[in-house]
Amino acid sequence: MAKKSKLTQVAVKIGAAMGRADRKAHQIARAGVLAKKELADISKQVDALKRQLQKTTKRLRRALA
């Protein structure tokens, strides 16, 4: 079996490092998308609670008036 040249060995190391970096970038991007969706869901829940609080406040004011 022929011995691999230093250039080939370095190219393999560079390719492996790029692959690891690419995989990590995809994982981070996926996590970012998931966090964005969760934040949107939480925002919707907060808006719903805000509306509910306004309705309850309105009813309470009427009851006390």
FENSUL-V787788 format. One record per run of one state. SS is the DSSP state (hx for helix, st for strand, lp for the rest). FROM is the first residue (numbers start at 1). TO is the last residue. Records with the same first field share a line. If there is no record, write none. Layout:
SS = FROM-TO / FROM-TO
This chain:
lp = 1-5 / 65-65
hx = 6-64
